[in-house]
Amino acid sequence: MNDFQKIEKFGNQIALYAERAYSYVEMIQISDDISREIGARTLVFCLCSNNKESLFGYVGFIRGKVVPLLLDASISFEQLQKLIDLYEPNFIWATKEHQELSAKYKHSFEFENYALYKMPNPIQHNLDDRLALLLTTSGSTGSPKFVRLSYENIFSNAASIAEYLDIGPNDKPITTLPMSYSYGLSIINSHFIKGASIVITDASIISKEFWNLCKEHNVTTFGGVPFSYEILDKLKFQDISLPSLKKLTQAGGKLPPTLFSKFVEICSAKGIEFYTMYGQTEATARMAYLPCDKNRDKAGSIGIAIPGGEFHLEDDAGSKITQPYTTGELIYKGQNVSLGYAESYRDLSKQDENKALLHTGDLAYFDSDGYYFISGRKKRIIKLYGNRVSLDELELFLSEHGYTCICGGKDDHLNIYTLQDDVNQMKKIMKEKLNLKGYKIVKIDTIPRNHFGKILYSELPNWAE
């Protein structure tokens, strides 16, 4: 199931607006040329920005059954080198202006501003036949853990999204999220399989360039995480005139209730469909959506399972919960559930470990109408402006840089507690090595612990419940 091998049928329809328009025919030709340079089925790192080079590379790799590992182009070379050592890609698709890669590796193929860097000692990867793509789960912490996604995962999820959003060839989304992020990538996948035209840009939604592109190309839809909607609110979105805009989507965390209600009313007044959604990279992108006509009646709900998916809840004993308003762990079943994780190239031969079933780690309940509501998390994972961040992995990262820290907080609010005085140096490392927003460093005198040595997070100052 590789629907990118079927997009030839869209012919001369416009696939992409970058500096100019590219038809599906042109995109396929360029994408296949990039993939053809690699030749055999192997692993390639793709350092992505929202540009035509990254997108054409991705499409070509998927079409040619080359397995891309997608990374944000802003990743530090220190983190990149660690991943190269762990996964040993045979090629890296990245900008020609990447100083460290240009100095270290040769390349023989270029397209516009990107080059295909060839590793000097290529290995023969043992890749599972179903493996199509590797995506990170941890935002910007540089974790070696990646989600292994199959072709069926990618395109069954894209088809479900296209169904409930009613995506067609007349849709024109504009990129607002990194394509290396599962939500951003799902927008690309779900529109390309329907012959839509994507306006690709790295321009921020606070820039005039972004809104000029929206008007120039008559953009019909875009998506965002909660932070995106906070910015739109500050920009007074209700006063922005964009008659072509028909759909807004939101995922990557829960919107604050007041902001959600505000956008429901704004979109209703403007005739815009407003969809809030729920997902995880482990389920390719999305598992649930709230139908537009339920925005008022079911405010705060993640909604219902996407087409082809199913939810149920389990109690602590693993028994299925059948009574409404009873909290348990949210379990999802669907063909978009990933194959499992990888932490090095040795894991790329693994088969399907999940068998279409995902324990989300989220606590939830359903109401009498079968709509689900998230009530908490089982594990120490928060979302910072759309990026999932493991607090344990962040503590380990800081420890490797010489800082004993405790991390806590809630979505979009990260507290980093330290016993050390050089807070400014820690901020410098965070800025240089990570790309996180919404954190605060708090100096404390002691780490509160119980007699078993367990940290008492509730006793930390400025603790946000």
C-alpha positions as CSV (number, residue, x, y, z in Angstrom):
1,M,0.0,0.0,0.0
2,N,2.0,2.9,-1.3
3,D,-0.3,5.6,-2.5
4,F,2.5,7.9,-3.7
5,Q,3.0,5.4,-6.5
6,K,-0.5,6.2,-7.7
7,I,-0.3,10.0,-7.9
8,E,0.7,10.0,-11.6
9,K,-3.1,10.1,-12.2
10,F,-3.2,13.7,-11.1
11,G,-1.0,14.6,-14.2
12,N,-0.8,18.4,-14.8
13,Q,-2.7,19.4,-11.7
14,I,-0.7,21.6,-9.5
15,A,1.0,19.7,-6.7
16,L,3.1,22.4,-5.1
17,Y,3.5,26.1,-5.0
18,A,7.1,27.1,-4.0
19,E,8.8,29.9,-5.9
20,R,6.7,28.7,-8.8
21,A,4.0,26.1,-9.4
22,Y,5.0,22.4,-9.9
23,S,2.6,20.0,-11.4
24,Y,2.3,16.4,-10.2
25,V,4.1,15.3,-13.4
26,E,7.1,17.6,-12.5
27,M,7.1,16.6,-8.9
28,I,7.2,12.9,-9.7
29,Q,10.0,13.4,-12.2
30,I,12.2,15.4,-9.8
31,S,11.4,13.1,-6.8
32,D,12.2,10.0,-8.8
33,D,15.4,11.5,-10.0
34,I,16.5,12.0,-6.4
35,S,15.5,8.5,-5.3
36,R,17.1,7.0,-8.3
37,E,20.5,8.3,-7.3
38,I,20.4,6.2,-4.2
39,G,19.6,3.1,-6.3
40,A,18.9,0.4,-3.7
41,R,16.5,0.2,-0.8
42,T,18.5,1.6,2.1
43,L,18.4,4.2,4.9
44,V,18.7,7.9,4.2
45,F,18.6,10.9,6.6
46,C,16.4,13.7,5.4
47,L,17.1,17.1,7.0
48,C,13.8,18.8,6.5
49,S,12.7,22.4,6.2
50,N,9.4,23.4,4.7
51,N,10.8,23.8,1.2
52,K,10.4,22.0,-2.2
53,E,13.8,20.2,-1.9
54,S,12.8,18.4,1.4
55,L,9.3,17.6,0.1
56,F,10.5,16.3,-3.3
57,G,13.1,14.2,-1.5
58,Y,10.5,12.7,0.8
59,V,8.1,11.9,-2.0
60,G,10.9,10.3,-4.0
61,F,12.1,8.2,-1.1
62,I,8.6,6.9,-0.3
63,R,7.9,6.2,-4.0
64,G,11.2,4.4,-4.5
65,K,10.9,2.4,-1.2
66,V,14.0,4.1,0.2
67,V,13.5,4.5,4.0
68,P,13.9,8.1,5.1
69,L,14.5,9.2,8.7
70,L,13.1,12.7,8.9
71,L,14.9,15.3,11.1
72,D,14.4,19.0,11.5
73,A,17.1,20.8,9.5
74,S,17.9,22.9,12.6
75,I,19.3,19.9,14.5
76,S,22.7,20.5,16.0
77,F,25.6,18.7,14.4
78,E,26.4,17.1,17.7
79,Q,23.0,15.5,17.9
80,L,23.1,14.6,14.2
81,Q,26.5,12.9,14.6
82,K,25.1,10.8,17.4
83,L,22.3,9.6,15.2
84,I,24.6,8.9,12.3
85,D,26.7,6.7,14.6
86,L,23.6,4.9,15.8
87,Y,21.8,4.4,12.5
88,E,24.6,4.5,9.9
89,P,22.6,6.0,7.0
90,N,24.1,5.5,3.6
91,F,23.0,9.0,2.4
92,I,22.0,12.3,3.9
93,W,19.6,14.7,1.9
94,A,20.4,18.2,3.2
95,T,21.1,21.7,2.2
96,K,24.3,22.3,0.2
97,E,25.1,25.1,2.8
98,H,25.4,22.6,5.7
99,Q,29.0,23.4,6.6
100,E,29.8,20.3,8.7
101,L,28.3,17.9,6.1
102,S,30.0,19.7,3.2
103,A,33.4,19.5,5.0
104,K,33.1,15.9,5.9
105,Y,31.2,14.1,3.1
106,K,31.2,14.2,-0.7
107,H,28.1,14.6,-2.8
108,S,27.5,13.8,-6.5
109,F,23.8,14.9,-6.9
110,E,22.2,18.2,-6.4
111,F,18.7,19.7,-6.8
112,E,18.4,23.4,-6.3
113,N,19.7,24.1,-2.7
114,Y,20.0,20.5,-1.6
115,A,22.6,17.8,-2.1
116,L,22.7,14.1,-1.5
117,Y,25.7,13.4,0.7
118,K,27.2,9.9,0.5
119,M,28.6,8.2,3.5
120,P,32.1,6.9,3.0
121,N,31.6,3.3,4.3
122,P,28.0,2.3,3.5
123,I,26.5,-0.7,5.2
124,Q,23.9,-3.1,4.0
125,H,20.9,-2.4,6.1
126,N,18.6,-5.3,7.0
127,L,15.2,-3.5,6.6
128,D,11.9,-5.1,7.3
129,D,9.8,-5.1,4.1
130,R,7.0,-3.1,5.6
131,L,9.3,-0.3,7.0
132,A,8.6,3.0,5.1
133,L,9.6,5.8,7.4
134,L,11.2,6.8,10.7
135,L,9.8,9.7,12.8
136,T,11.0,11.1,16.1
137,T,8.6,11.2,19.1
138,S,10.5,13.5,21.4
139,G,10.4,17.0,19.9
140,S,13.9,18.5,20.0
141,T,15.6,16.6,22.8
142,G,17.7,14.5,20.3
143,S,16.4,11.2,21.5
144,P,17.7,8.2,19.5
145,K,14.2,6.6,19.7
146,F,12.2,6.7,16.5
147,V,8.8,5.4,15.5
148,R,8.9,2.7,12.8
149,L,6.1,3.4,10.3
150,S,4.9,1.2,7.5
151,Y,3.4,2.1,4.1
152,E,0.0,0.9,5.4
153,N,0.4,3.1,8.5
154,I,1.1,6.2,6.5
155,F,-1.5,5.8,3.8
156,S,-4.4,4.3,5.9
157,N,-4.0,7.3,8.2
158,A,-3.9,9.7,5.3
159,A,-7.0,8.2,3.8
160,S,-8.9,8.4,7.1
161,I,-7.9,12.1,7.5
162,A,-8.9,12.9,4.0
163,E,-12.3,11.2,4.6
164,Y,-13.3,13.1,7.8
165,L,-11.9,16.4,6.5
166,D,-13.5,15.8,3.1
167,I,-10.2,16.7,1.3
168,G,-10.4,17.0,-2.5
169,P,-8.4,18.3,-5.4
170,N,-9.6,21.9,-4.9
171,D,-8.1,22.1,-1.4
172,K,-5.0,24.3,-1.0
173,P,-3.3,24.0,2.4
174,I,-0.3,26.1,3.5
175,T,2.4,24.7,5.7
176,T,2.5,26.0,9.2
177,L,4.2,23.0,10.9
178,P,7.5,21.2,10.3
179,M,7.2,18.3,7.9
180,S,9.5,16.3,10.2
181,Y,6.7,16.5,12.7
182,S,4.0,13.8,12.3
183,Y,1.1,16.3,12.3
184,G,2.8,18.5,9.7
185,L,3.7,15.5,7.6
186,S,0.1,14.1,7.8
187,I,-1.2,17.3,6.2
188,I,1.1,16.7,3.2
189,N,0.2,13.0,2.9
190,S,-3.5,13.4,3.2
191,H,-3.6,16.2,0.6
192,F,-1.3,14.6,-2.0
193,I,-3.3,11.4,-2.1
194,K,-6.3,13.5,-3.2
195,G,-4.5,15.6,-5.8
196,A,-4.6,18.8,-3.8
197,S,-2.2,21.7,-4.2
198,I,0.2,22.5,-1.3
199,V,1.6,25.9,-0.6
200,I,4.9,25.2,1.0
201,T,6.7,27.9,3.1
202,D,8.9,28.3,6.1
203,A,7.3,31.7,6.8
204,S,5.9,32.2,10.3
205,I,2.2,33.0,10.8
206,I,3.3,36.3,12.4
207,S,4.9,37.4,9.1
208,K,3.3,39.4,6.3
209,E,4.9,36.9,3.9
210,F,2.7,34.1,5.2
211,W,-0.6,36.1,4.9
212,N,0.4,37.4,1.5
213,L,0.9,33.8,0.3
214,C,-2.5,32.9,1.7
215,K,-4.1,35.6,-0.3
216,E,-2.1,35.1,-3.4
217,H,-2.9,31.4,-3.7
218,N,-6.4,31.5,-2.2
219,V,-5.4,29.1,0.6
220,T,-8.3,27.0,1.9
221,T,-6.9,25.4,5.0
222,F,-4.1,25.3,7.5
223,G,-3.3,23.6,10.8
224,G,-1.7,24.5,14.1
225,V,-0.8,23.4,17.6
226,P,-2.2,25.3,20.6
227,F,0.7,27.9,20.5
228,S,-0.3,28.6,16.9
229,Y,-3.8,29.5,18.0
230,E,-2.4,31.7,20.8
231,I,-0.5,33.7,18.2
232,L,-3.6,33.9,15.9
233,D,-5.5,35.2,18.9
234,K,-2.9,37.9,19.5
235,L,-3.0,38.7,15.7
236,K,-6.8,39.2,16.1
237,F,-7.7,36.5,13.6
238,Q,-11.3,37.6,13.7
239,D,-10.3,40.8,11.8
240,I,-8.2,39.0,9.2
241,S,-10.0,38.9,5.8
242,L,-9.2,35.6,3.9
243,P,-12.4,34.6,2.1
244,S,-10.8,31.5,0.6
245,L,-10.1,29.9,4.0
246,K,-12.6,27.0,4.6
247,K,-11.0,24.8,7.2
248,L,-8.8,25.1,10.3
249,T,-7.4,22.1,12.1
250,Q,-5.7,21.8,15.5
251,A,-3.8,19.1,17.2
252,G,-0.6,18.7,19.2
253,G,-2.2,19.3,22.6
254,K,-5.4,20.6,24.1
255,L,-6.5,24.2,23.5
256,P,-7.4,26.1,26.7
257,P,-11.2,26.1,27.0
258,T,-11.6,29.9,26.6
259,L,-9.4,29.9,23.4
260,F,-11.2,26.9,22.0
261,S,-14.6,28.6,22.6
262,K,-13.4,31.8,21.0
263,F,-12.2,30.1,17.8
264,V,-15.4,28.1,17.6
265,E,-17.4,31.3,17.5
266,I,-14.9,33.1,15.2
267,C,-14.9,30.2,12.7
268,S,-18.7,29.9,12.9
269,A,-19.1,33.6,12.1
270,K,-16.6,33.3,9.2
271,G,-18.1,30.1,7.7
272,I,-14.9,28.2,8.5
273,E,-14.9,24.5,9.6
274,F,-12.9,24.2,12.8
275,Y,-11.6,20.7,13.7
276,T,-9.8,19.7,16.9
277,M,-8.0,16.4,16.8
278,Y,-6.0,14.0,18.9
279,G,-3.0,11.8,17.9
280,Q,0.4,10.5,18.5
281,T,3.4,9.7,16.3
282,E,3.0,6.1,17.4
283,A,-0.3,6.1,15.5
284,T,1.3,7.8,12.5
285,A,-0.5,11.1,13.2
286,R,-4.2,11.1,14.3
287,M,-6.5,8.8,16.1
288,A,-9.5,11.0,16.9
289,Y,-11.4,14.1,15.8
290,L,-14.2,16.2,17.0
291,P,-16.9,16.8,14.3
292,C,-17.5,20.5,13.7
293,D,-21.2,20.3,14.6
294,K,-20.2,19.0,18.1
295,N,-17.8,21.8,19.0
296,R,-20.3,23.4,21.3
297,D,-22.0,20.3,22.7
298,K,-18.8,18.4,23.3
299,A,-16.3,21.1,24.1
300,G,-13.2,19.7,25.7
301,S,-13.6,16.3,24.0
302,I,-11.1,14.7,21.7
303,G,-14.2,13.4,19.9
304,I,-14.5,10.0,18.2
305,A,-12.1,7.6,16.6
306,I,-11.1,8.4,13.0
307,P,-12.6,6.2,10.2
308,G,-11.2,2.7,10.5
309,G,-10.1,3.2,14.1
310,E,-11.5,2.1,17.4
311,F,-11.1,3.2,21.1
312,H,-11.7,1.4,24.4
313,L,-10.6,2.0,28.0
314,E,-8.8,-0.4,30.4
315,D,-8.6,-0.2,34.1
316,D,-5.4,-0.9,36.1
317,A,-6.1,-4.7,35.9
318,G,-6.3,-4.6,32.1
319,S,-10.1,-5.1,32.1
320,K,-12.2,-3.3,29.5
321,I,-14.3,-0.4,30.9
322,T,-17.9,-0.4,29.7
323,Q,-19.5,2.2,31.9
324,P,-19.5,5.9,30.9
325,Y,-17.6,8.5,33.0
326,T,-15.2,5.8,34.3
327,T,-11.5,6.7,33.9
328,G,-9.0,4.3,32.4
329,E,-6.1,4.1,30.0
330,L,-7.1,5.0,26.4
331,I,-6.4,2.1,24.0
332,Y,-6.5,2.6,20.2
333,K,-6.8,0.0,17.5
334,G,-6.2,0.7,13.8
335,Q,-4.1,0.1,10.8
336,N,-2.2,3.4,11.4
337,V,-0.6,2.0,14.6
338,S,3.1,1.9,14.1
339,L,5.3,-1.2,13.9
340,G,7.2,-0.2,17.1
341,Y,10.3,1.7,18.0
342,A,13.9,1.8,16.9
343,E,17.0,3.0,18.8
344,S,19.7,2.0,16.2
345,Y,20.0,0.5,12.8
346,R,19.8,-3.0,14.4
347,D,16.1,-2.4,15.1
348,L,15.2,-1.7,11.5
349,S,14.8,-5.4,10.8
350,K,12.2,-5.8,13.5
351,Q,8.7,-6.9,12.5
352,D,5.3,-5.5,13.7
353,E,5.5,-5.4,17.5
354,N,2.2,-3.6,18.1
355,K,-0.2,-5.6,16.0
356,A,-2.4,-2.5,15.3
357,L,-2.9,-1.9,19.1
358,L,-1.6,1.2,20.9
359,H,-1.6,1.8,24.7
360,T,-1.6,5.6,24.5
361,G,-0.5,6.3,28.1
362,D,-3.4,8.8,28.4
363,L,-6.1,8.5,31.0
364,A,-9.6,9.2,29.6
365,Y,-13.3,8.6,30.0
366,F,-16.2,8.5,27.6
367,D,-19.6,10.1,28.0
368,S,-23.0,8.6,27.4
369,D,-22.8,9.4,23.7
370,G,-19.4,7.7,23.2
371,Y,-17.3,10.9,23.0
372,Y,-13.9,10.6,24.7
373,F,-12.3,13.1,27.1
374,I,-8.6,13.1,28.2
375,S,-8.2,13.5,31.9
376,G,-4.5,13.0,32.4
377,R,-1.3,11.1,31.5
378,K,0.2,7.9,33.0
379,K,3.8,8.8,32.1
380,R,6.0,11.8,32.4
381,I,5.5,13.2,29.0
382,I,4.3,16.8,28.2
383,K,3.7,18.7,25.0
384,L,5.5,21.9,24.4
385,Y,3.8,23.8,21.6
386,G,3.1,20.6,19.7
387,N,6.3,18.7,20.5
388,R,6.1,15.7,22.9
389,V,8.9,16.0,25.4
390,S,9.9,13.2,27.8
391,L,10.8,14.8,31.1
392,D,13.0,11.8,31.9
393,E,15.0,12.1,28.6
394,L,15.4,15.9,29.2
395,E,16.8,15.2,32.7
396,L,19.3,12.8,31.1
397,F,20.3,15.3,28.5
398,L,21.0,18.0,31.1
399,S,22.9,15.4,33.2
400,E,25.1,14.6,30.2
401,H,26.0,18.4,30.1
402,G,26.9,18.5,33.8
403,Y,23.6,19.6,35.4
404,T,21.6,17.7,38.0
405,C,18.1,18.8,37.3
406,I,14.5,17.8,38.0
407,C,11.9,18.5,35.3
408,G,8.2,18.9,35.8
409,G,5.2,20.8,34.6
410,K,2.3,20.5,32.2
411,D,1.5,21.1,28.5
412,D,3.2,24.3,27.3
413,H,4.8,24.9,30.7
414,L,8.0,23.2,31.6
415,N,9.8,23.8,34.9
416,I,13.5,22.8,35.2
417,Y,14.6,22.7,38.8
418,T,18.4,22.9,39.5
419,L,20.7,23.0,42.6
420,Q,23.4,24.8,40.6
421,D,23.9,28.6,40.4
422,D,25.0,29.0,36.7
423,V,21.5,29.2,35.4
424,N,22.6,31.5,32.5
425,Q,25.0,28.9,31.2
426,M,22.3,26.3,31.4
427,K,20.0,28.6,29.4
428,K,22.8,29.0,26.8
429,I,23.1,25.2,26.4
430,M,19.3,24.9,26.1
431,K,19.3,27.5,23.4
432,E,22.2,26.0,21.5
433,K,21.3,22.4,21.7
434,L,17.5,22.3,21.9
435,N,14.7,24.1,20.3
436,L,12.2,24.3,23.2
437,K,9.8,27.0,24.1
438,G,7.7,27.5,27.3
439,Y,10.3,26.6,29.9
440,K,11.4,28.2,33.2
441,I,14.6,27.4,35.2
442,V,14.0,27.5,38.9
443,K,16.9,27.5,41.5
444,I,16.2,25.3,44.5
445,D,18.2,24.5,47.6
446,T,17.3,20.8,48.0
447,I,15.4,18.1,46.0
448,P,12.4,16.9,48.1
449,R,12.4,13.2,48.4
450,N,10.5,10.6,50.5
451,H,12.3,8.0,52.6
452,F,12.5,5.7,49.6
453,G,14.4,8.3,47.7
454,K,11.5,9.0,45.3
455,I,11.3,12.7,44.3
456,L,8.2,14.5,45.6
457,Y,7.3,16.5,42.6
458,S,4.3,18.0,44.3
459,E,6.6,19.7,46.9
460,L,8.6,21.6,44.3
461,P,8.1,25.4,44.2
462,N,5.9,26.9,41.5
463,W,4.6,23.4,40.7
464,A,1.9,23.6,38.0
465,E,-0.9,21.0,38.4
